Amino acid sequence: MLEVKGLVKEFPSVRALDGVDLDLRAGEVHGVVGENGAGKSTLMKILAGIYQADAGEVLLEGKAVRFRNTGEAIASGVAMIHQELNLVDELSVAENIFLGREPRKGPALDRQKMSVDAQAFLNEVHSPFGPDVKVGSLSVAGKQLVEIAKALSYEARILIMDEPTAVLSDRETSALFDLIARLKKRNVSILYISHLLREMMIVCDRVTVLRDGRLITTLAVEDTSPALLANLMVGRELEDYYPAKPPFPSGSPALSVKGIAVPRHVHELSFDLLPGEIVGLAGLVGSGRTEAAEAIVGLRAKSAGTVERDGMPIKIRTARDAMRHGIAYVSEDRKAYGLIMQMSTAQNVTLANLKAYANPVVNGAKERAAIKGWIDDLGVKAGNPNAQILFLSGGNQQKVSVAKWLDTKPKVLILDEPTRGVDVGAKREIYNLIAKLAAEGLACLVISSEMQELIGLCHRVLVVREGRLMGELAGDDMTEQNIMALAAAVQQEAA
């Protein structure tokens, strides 16, 4: 169906692709893996018409093609589901699915047909919401389902999926895999990017490994394993994936949340967070985890409850209030809420703490020293830190999002899906960073959909369901079975 020969793509200070070859067969799911900055997303964006290659060629069913834009790619049967969501929050689900190609009845929009047709595609992805819901009211997982439905509406012969399960629950992921199986039977070919290597073993037929913009190898899935893929990605053996946990802390809480409530999302949630402690917040998509975090830091209005810092009640109405009280929040959606994509890496790092660098003019030398420190500490592959951050890979953007808030020197750090879209090597770096920060006395709350991540990293795990705290797990009780039992109400209490 598709063949890539010797693709080259350069950005300012970065050679993203360096002579990459790849082929895709009809009805095949072909996985593409690599560390952040390996060139995966760049390759897919060339195939989808977003970027144009500097050298090399793309053959579609044996004929050379060069897509100048996404419209040409879609017309040729190539559609992409982006890792970074491309939806209009103010429009409905149906309007997003058919944006720019709305059905008409004479000069007017045929809204009834648009709604009916959109519902058919939503049914394919087992969507829990309808076509008339505003996209802005959906969770990140809900928006991802809209992206998938939109791509299906193009009746693509080649479907590119960039981290499609990053924010999906186990049930939603299973439904996606069922959908992929149905698409394969229809002879649709799928290029599948994921950092979840166990997924590759389930859903893919072959896997291609990229490293630093170069092709390393392509293997049949039966000839590889998650461990082998990880080693090929980083070029070395990966040992001690999770760092040793800092000693279990004692003393007075750095943060106390008492009975906070957010209408329709959170109901009387209470917990303490000690200095030097890493606490996980687990729950299924829609459980209220993100809404609770946003309420704590002033991004969402509370209807009840209080927040205390070091035993003293504090009033937080805005993110600025939270920052002033030493509380930082790294959002799960770095594109919408974490970074300004048109600004440089350097500008994004210092943005939240600009007063420390300006009096009133920015001290360039001081700012450059701080940026270099964070780039070195977090292993950010930034090339030129003065180039726009949109040229960085998703994982490196995530590291900058973390650095921006660490630069404010918080006492409490809330990280919402901190390793979403991050490769195995970068995940390990972020885990080591969180453990280091906790060892230095920072109180860390980690929200994650990856249960093994919470188990490997945290001292305790709090499990929420429908906005209520269902239980707390620690030590040997922290197992995936126990977390799921509480999150899904499988039984009265965890085993």
Summary of the structure (lengths in Angstrom):
residues: 495
radius of gyration: 22.9
end to end distance: 49.4
largest distance: 70.8
contacts: 1681
relative contact order: 0.12
helix: 37%
strand: 26%
